[in-house]
């Protein structure tokens, strides 16, 4: 497919453990399919090229509706329980994620049973697969960045510049460790858990977000000094905080409405994890006064490929959700114009079940 110029992303799409096809945005004919789509439909991608929506489903209208919503908003759209054709022309109930890709429309296909909360043995989570592949792509440039920082350190004299170079080296090491864990995404945040003061994590995350902000944004902190420690992987919590802060910063920069991001912590007595008795007293909130999250994506915000950013890929909040869940916590979002709150609830260290 001629539009697939991004070699790294093309490799990710090709290796996705789920069928993925790309349509022409005007005529809705098939331009490209990954190898799993070839297996699903029982046709080579060459044989599928140019086929219309009737090749994908007998219920064309039910597929056209989410495609039209995606085209109208420019955002990813989910569709559930759609009957799709498969090998030998049988149909199967499927869930779809439809999102813009270059000058086309990408459709990710998942069998309906993958909506189960607990996958059966042998099931592959597409986010886990993405984690493994993206980790592989990250490692080479990270090594180059750290090497360049070390060379710069020998020439720089000022204390301020040395601090920035040390920050580059520290963050490169942290991302490398995260990349190692992304290769086994299902085990994220398990290998290096220890007691962590969330305030030290949040302060470092705020420093990083401030240094990368593209607009004049005021960052404020309001922490509960009595907050207990959490039993967590520090690097993973750092990634959660950075992702949420950068998300908020980008929303303010792109919309040019709002100019403040607030970090808050509080002790929430009596709050428990849904479905069990584990207490979740540690609350972390990232609050901004920007335009708010679009209503059409709010319900699917933590799903892969769901984003309202023009250049976004919709994976950052999926990673955040996975990490929070791996720590036994929950994440919620409330949003209206002028106030968006991402709230994370975590167990205290003494309440966290052992792995």
Backbone torsions as a table, in degrees:
resi	resn	phi	psi	omega
1	UNK	NA	127.2	-172.3
2	UNK	-66.8	-28.5	-176.3
3	UNK	-77.1	-13.0	-176.9
4	UNK	-83.0	74.5	-177.0
5	UNK	-87.5	-22.5	-179.5
6	UNK	-80.8	99.5	-172.5
7	UNK	-60.4	-43.7	-177.8
8	UNK	-64.0	-46.3	-179.9
9	UNK	-68.1	-36.1	176.7
10	UNK	-59.0	-41.5	178.9
11	UNK	-63.4	-39.2	177.9
12	UNK	-62.7	-45.9	-179.9
13	UNK	-63.7	-39.5	-179.7
14	UNK	-64.4	-39.0	-175.3
15	UNK	-90.6	2.2	177.5
16	UNK	-54.1	137.3	-179.2
17	UNK	-77.7	7.3	179.0
18	UNK	-125.6	152.6	177.3
19	UNK	-62.1	138.2	177.3
20	UNK	-141.9	130.0	177.7
21	UNK	-126.4	155.7	177.4
22	UNK	-123.9	129.6	-177.8
23	UNK	-105.2	153.8	167.6
24	UNK	-67.5	131.0	-172.8
25	UNK	-71.5	-19.3	-179.0
26	UNK	-90.4	-51.0	-173.9
27	UNK	-99.7	-8.5	179.5
28	UNK	58.3	38.8	173.4
29	UNK	-102.6	156.6	-174.2
30	UNK	-75.5	126.2	177.3
31	UNK	-101.2	-32.3	-172.5
32	UNK	-158.8	153.5	176.4
33	UNK	-147.3	145.7	176.4
34	UNK	-84.6	176.5	-174.1
35	UNK	-65.4	-32.4	177.7
36	UNK	-69.1	-30.9	174.3
37	UNK	-68.3	-37.8	175.1
38	UNK	-59.2	-43.5	178.6
39	UNK	-66.8	-39.5	-177.7
40	UNK	-62.8	-50.5	-175.9
41	UNK	-86.0	-10.5	-179.1
42	UNK	69.2	30.3	-179.1
43	UNK	-139.0	151.3	173.2
44	UNK	-74.5	159.7	179.2
45	UNK	-64.1	-30.2	176.6
46	UNK	-65.1	-39.5	179.0
47	UNK	-70.7	-26.5	179.6
48	UNK	-83.4	-21.0	-175.2
49	UNK	-55.8	129.1	177.1
50	UNK	86.4	-5.8	179.0
51	UNK	-70.6	148.9	-179.4
52	UNK	-94.7	-173.3	-173.6
53	UNK	-63.3	-23.9	179.7
54	UNK	-65.7	-21.3	175.4
55	UNK	-70.8	-30.6	-176.2
56	UNK	-84.2	-40.9	-175.1
57	UNK	-150.6	146.8	173.0
58	UNK	-75.7	-17.9	-178.9
59	UNK	-101.4	73.9	-173.1
60	UNK	-60.6	-40.9	-176.5
61	UNK	-61.3	-38.2	-179.5
62	UNK	-67.9	-24.5	175.3
63	UNK	-85.2	-34.2	-179.0
64	UNK	-65.0	-33.2	-177.3
65	UNK	-62.6	-52.7	178.1
66	UNK	-66.7	-30.3	175.8
67	UNK	-63.4	-41.6	179.4
68	UNK	-65.4	-39.0	178.4
69	UNK	-64.4	-41.9	178.7
70	UNK	-62.9	-43.7	-178.8
71	UNK	-65.0	-36.2	-177.7
72	UNK	-71.7	-34.9	-175.2
73	UNK	-100.2	-23.4	-174.1
74	UNK	75.9	10.2	-177.8
75	UNK	-113.4	161.1	176.6
76	UNK	-65.5	146.1	-179.5
77	UNK	-132.4	139.7	176.5
78	UNK	-103.1	144.6	174.3
79	UNK	-132.6	137.3	-174.2
80	UNK	-119.6	148.4	172.3
81	UNK	58.1	39.4	177.0
82	UNK	-92.0	134.0	179.8
83	UNK	-78.9	115.2	179.4
84	UNK	-112.6	147.2	175.7
85	UNK	-70.3	153.1	176.4
86	UNK	-138.1	-170.0	179.2
87	UNK	-53.7	140.9	179.6
88	UNK	65.7	22.9	172.1
89	UNK	68.1	4.2	174.2
90	UNK	-70.0	156.5	178.0
91	UNK	-110.0	150.0	-179.8
92	UNK	-136.6	143.7	177.5
93	UNK	-71.9	130.9	-174.4
94	UNK	-136.5	158.3	168.4
95	UNK	-107.5	140.7	-179.0
96	UNK	-122.5	145.3	165.0
97	UNK	-116.2	120.2	-175.8
98	UNK	-113.4	124.5	-175.3
99	UNK	-146.4	154.6	179.5
100	UNK	-70.9	140.6	175.7
101	UNK	-141.0	113.5	-175.4
102	UNK	50.1	-124.8	-179.4
103	UNK	-97.3	19.9	-177.3
104	UNK	-129.7	-168.8	-179.4
105	UNK	-124.4	120.4	179.5
106	UNK	-95.8	139.4	177.9
107	UNK	-127.2	116.5	176.6
108	UNK	-99.2	126.6	-173.1
109	UNK	-107.2	130.2	175.4
110	UNK	-132.1	136.8	175.3
111	UNK	-60.3	148.8	-175.4
112	UNK	-57.9	-34.7	-176.5
113	UNK	-68.6	-11.5	178.0
114	UNK	-73.5	2.3	172.9
115	UNK	-80.5	-9.5	177.0
116	UNK	-53.5	144.1	176.4
117	UNK	-67.1	-41.6	-178.9
118	UNK	-113.1	106.6	-179.9
119	UNK	-64.3	149.2	176.9
120	UNK	-76.6	165.9	-178.3
121	UNK	-59.0	132.0	179.3
122	UNK	99.7	-18.0	175.7
123	UNK	-66.7	147.2	179.2
124	UNK	-116.5	123.8	175.6
125	UNK	-77.8	126.7	-178.5
126	UNK	-63.1	-29.2	178.4
127	UNK	-69.5	-37.6	176.4
128	UNK	-61.9	-42.5	179.4
129	UNK	-64.6	-41.3	176.8
130	UNK	-62.0	-40.6	178.9
131	UNK	-58.1	-45.6	-179.3
132	UNK	-62.8	-43.9	-176.3
133	UNK	-71.6	-41.1	179.4
134	UNK	-67.2	-35.2	176.8
135	UNK	-59.5	-42.0	179.6
136	UNK	-61.5	-40.2	-178.4
137	UNK	-71.3	-27.0	-176.8
138	UNK	-75.0	-32.0	-164.4
139	UNK	-65.5	-41.1	-179.3
140	UNK	-64.1	-49.6	178.3
141	UNK	-64.1	-31.0	177.8
142	UNK	-62.6	-41.7	178.6
143	UNK	-62.1	-39.8	178.3
144	UNK	-66.2	-40.1	179.7
145	UNK	-62.9	-46.0	-178.7
146	UNK	-65.2	-40.6	178.1
147	UNK	-61.6	-41.4	178.8
148	UNK	-64.9	-39.4	178.8
149	UNK	-63.5	-40.4	179.5
150	UNK	-65.5	-37.0	176.9
151	UNK	-67.6	-41.4	178.9
152	UNK	-62.4	-34.7	-176.4
153	UNK	-60.3	-28.6	-178.2
154	UNK	-75.5	-19.3	-176.4
155	UNK	-104.3	-17.6	-174.2
156	UNK	-87.1	136.1	-176.3
157	UNK	-105.7	-37.3	-172.2
158	UNK	-71.0	147.1	-179.1
159	UNK	-64.5	-38.1	-179.3
160	UNK	-64.1	-42.7	179.6
161	UNK	-66.9	-37.8	177.3
162	UNK	-62.4	-39.2	178.2
163	UNK	-62.3	-40.9	179.1
164	UNK	-66.5	-39.6	178.5
165	UNK	-66.1	-39.8	176.5
166	UNK	-63.4	-36.4	177.9
167	UNK	-64.6	-41.1	177.5
168	UNK	-60.3	-46.5	-179.0
169	UNK	-64.5	-42.4	-179.9
170	UNK	-63.3	-44.9	-178.6
171	UNK	-69.9	-34.0	176.3
172	UNK	-62.5	-42.8	177.4
173	UNK	-63.4	-40.7	-179.8
174	UNK	-64.0	-44.0	-179.3
175	UNK	-66.8	-35.2	176.9
176	UNK	-62.1	-42.5	178.2
177	UNK	-64.2	-39.5	177.2
178	UNK	-65.1	-38.9	178.3
179	UNK	-61.7	-39.8	177.5
180	UNK	-59.4	-40.4	-178.4
181	UNK	-75.1	-30.1	179.7
182	UNK	-64.2	-23.7	178.2
183	UNK	-67.6	-20.4	173.1
184	UNK	-127.6	64.7	-168.4
185	UNK	-54.9	-35.2	-178.1
186	UNK	-64.1	-20.5	179.8
187	UNK	-100.3	16.2	-176.5
188	UNK	-57.8	138.2	174.8
189	UNK	69.3	16.6	179.8
190	UNK	-104.0	-33.8	-168.4
191	UNK	-71.2	-33.8	-171.0
192	UNK	-124.8	42.9	179.3
193	UNK	-75.1	141.5	175.9
194	UNK	-155.0	175.8	176.4
195	UNK	-74.5	133.5	-172.8
196	UNK	-131.5	136.6	170.4
197	UNK	-87.4	111.1	-174.5
198	UNK	-65.1	-24.5	-178.3
199	UNK	-67.1	-37.4	177.5
200	UNK	-67.0	-36.1	176.6
201	UNK	-64.9	-46.1	-176.4
202	UNK	-65.2	-38.2	-179.9
203	UNK	-65.1	-41.4	178.7
204	UNK	-67.9	-39.4	178.1
205	UNK	-62.5	-39.9	179.6
206	UNK	-64.6	-39.7	177.2
207	UNK	-59.4	-43.6	179.3
208	UNK	-65.7	-42.6	-179.8
209	UNK	-64.8	-39.5	178.1
210	UNK	-62.5	-40.3	-177.1
211	UNK	-69.6	-23.5	-177.5
212	UNK	-104.0	-3.6	-177.7
213	UNK	-64.3	135.9	-177.9
214	UNK	-96.7	-1.0	178.9
215	UNK	-133.1	167.5	178.7
216	UNK	-77.7	102.6	-176.0
217	UNK	-124.0	136.5	176.3
218	UNK	-93.3	124.0	176.6
219	UNK	-103.0	127.7	178.7
220	UNK	-126.6	155.8	-178.7
221	UNK	-126.8	140.7	173.9
222	UNK	-143.6	99.4	-172.5
223	UNK	-111.7	144.1	173.9
224	UNK	-84.0	112.2	-175.4
225	UNK	-68.1	-15.6	-179.5
226	UNK	-90.1	5.2	-175.3
227	UNK	-61.7	133.0	178.5
228	UNK	-73.5	164.0	174.5
229	UNK	-70.3	158.6	173.9
230	UNK	-115.8	155.1	176.9
231	UNK	-96.7	105.8	-167.3
232	UNK	-155.4	167.7	169.8
233	UNK	-89.6	115.5	-173.4
234	UNK	-60.1	-44.2	-178.7
235	UNK	-61.4	-40.5	-178.6
236	UNK	-68.1	-42.3	176.1
237	UNK	-62.6	-36.9	176.8
238	UNK	-60.3	-42.7	179.4
239	UNK	-63.1	-40.0	177.1
240	UNK	-59.8	-50.1	-177.7
241	UNK	-63.6	-44.1	-179.8
242	UNK	-62.6	-46.0	-179.3
243	UNK	-59.3	-44.1	-178.2
244	UNK	-68.7	-40.2	179.2
245	UNK	-67.9	-42.1	178.4
246	UNK	-66.5	-38.8	175.9
247	UNK	-56.6	-48.7	-179.8
248	UNK	-64.0	-42.3	-179.8
249	UNK	-61.6	-43.6	179.6
250	UNK	-66.0	-37.3	178.5
251	UNK	-62.6	-42.5	178.2
252	UNK	-67.3	-41.0	-178.1
253	UNK	-66.0	-42.9	-176.2
254	UNK	-72.1	-38.9	-175.5
255	UNK	-84.6	-24.0	-175.8
256	UNK	58.2	26.7	171.7
257	UNK	-123.2	127.7	-177.2
258	UNK	93.5	150.6	-175.8
259	UNK	-149.4	16.8	-176.0
260	UNK	-138.2	136.8	172.1
261	UNK	-123.1	130.6	-175.2
262	UNK	-120.7	130.7	173.5
263	UNK	-103.3	127.4	179.9
264	UNK	-132.0	147.7	168.3
265	UNK	-130.1	152.4	177.9
266	UNK	-157.3	160.3	177.9
267	UNK	-97.6	122.5	-176.7
268	UNK	-110.6	89.9	-179.9
269	UNK	-68.9	138.3	174.0
270	UNK	86.5	-5.5	179.1
271	UNK	-82.3	131.9	-177.7
272	UNK	-128.1	156.7	179.4
273	UNK	-69.5	135.3	-179.8
274	UNK	-56.3	129.4	174.3
275	UNK	90.7	-7.4	176.5
276	UNK	-149.2	-173.5	-172.2
277	UNK	-101.9	8.0	-178.4
278	UNK	-70.1	123.6	178.8
279	UNK	-75.0	145.7	178.9
280	UNK	-125.8	73.8	-173.1
281	UNK	-84.5	-15.4	-174.7
282	UNK	-94.2	114.2	180.0
283	UNK	-112.8	131.1	174.5
284	UNK	-118.5	127.2	179.3
285	UNK	-122.1	135.1	170.5
286	UNK	-113.4	116.9	-171.3
287	UNK	-122.5	133.4	174.2
288	UNK	-132.4	159.3	-179.1
289	UNK	-106.2	34.6	-178.9
290	UNK	-83.9	-158.7	-171.3
291	UNK	-75.0	-14.7	-176.7
292	UNK	93.2	163.5	179.7
293	UNK	-84.0	135.0	179.9
294	UNK	-56.9	136.3	-178.5
295	UNK	-59.7	-34.6	-174.1
296	UNK	-71.4	-13.8	177.8
297	UNK	-116.9	-4.8	-172.1
298	UNK	-59.3	-39.8	-177.1
299	UNK	-72.0	-18.7	-177.7
300	UNK	-119.3	24.6	-168.9
301	UNK	-61.6	-28.9	-176.5
302	UNK	-97.5	8.6	176.9
303	UNK	-86.7	152.7	179.3
304	UNK	-60.8	143.8	173.2
305	UNK	71.4	11.0	178.0
306	UNK	-96.0	117.1	-178.6
307	UNK	-160.2	154.8	172.1
308	UNK	-116.1	14.2	176.6
309	UNK	-85.8	136.4	-178.9
310	UNK	-55.2	-38.1	-177.9
311	UNK	-110.3	14.1	-176.4
312	UNK	-79.0	154.5	176.2
313	UNK	-107.2	-9.3	174.7
314	UNK	72.5	35.5	179.4
315	UNK	-115.6	-19.0	-175.1
316	UNK	-61.6	-47.6	-178.4
317	UNK	-74.1	-26.0	173.7
318	UNK	-63.8	-43.9	176.9
319	UNK	-62.1	-43.7	177.9
320	UNK	-56.9	-47.9	-179.1
321	UNK	-60.9	-41.8	179.9
322	UNK	-64.1	-42.6	-178.4
323	UNK	-66.7	-44.5	179.7
324	UNK	-61.0	-44.1	179.2
325	UNK	-62.8	-38.3	179.4
326	UNK	-65.9	-20.8	176.8
327	UNK	-92.8	6.8	-180.0
328	UNK	78.8	14.9	-176.7
329	UNK	-106.9	-176.2	176.8
330	UNK	-133.7	153.1	176.1
331	UNK	-127.3	137.6	179.3
332	UNK	-131.5	158.1	176.2
333	UNK	-135.2	136.3	169.9
334	UNK	-126.4	139.8	-172.5
335	UNK	-152.0	138.9	169.8
336	UNK	-151.5	162.6	178.4
337	UNK	-55.5	126.5	-179.9
338	UNK	95.3	-9.3	179.5
339	UNK	-160.9	114.9	172.9
340	UNK	-124.0	130.4	-177.6
341	UNK	-125.5	118.7	167.5
342	UNK	-98.0	119.2	-176.1
343	UNK	-115.4	125.3	177.8
344	UNK	-113.1	129.3	176.5
345	UNK	-114.2	127.7	-176.4
346	UNK	-128.7	153.1	172.7
347	UNK	-71.7	149.8	169.8
348	UNK	-72.1	160.5	-172.8
349	UNK	-58.3	-37.8	-177.8
350	UNK	-74.9	-14.9	-178.1
351	UNK	-100.0	-6.8	-174.0
352	UNK	-77.3	127.0	177.2
353	UNK	-64.4	145.8	178.1
354	UNK	-72.3	150.8	-178.6
355	UNK	-72.6	NA	NA
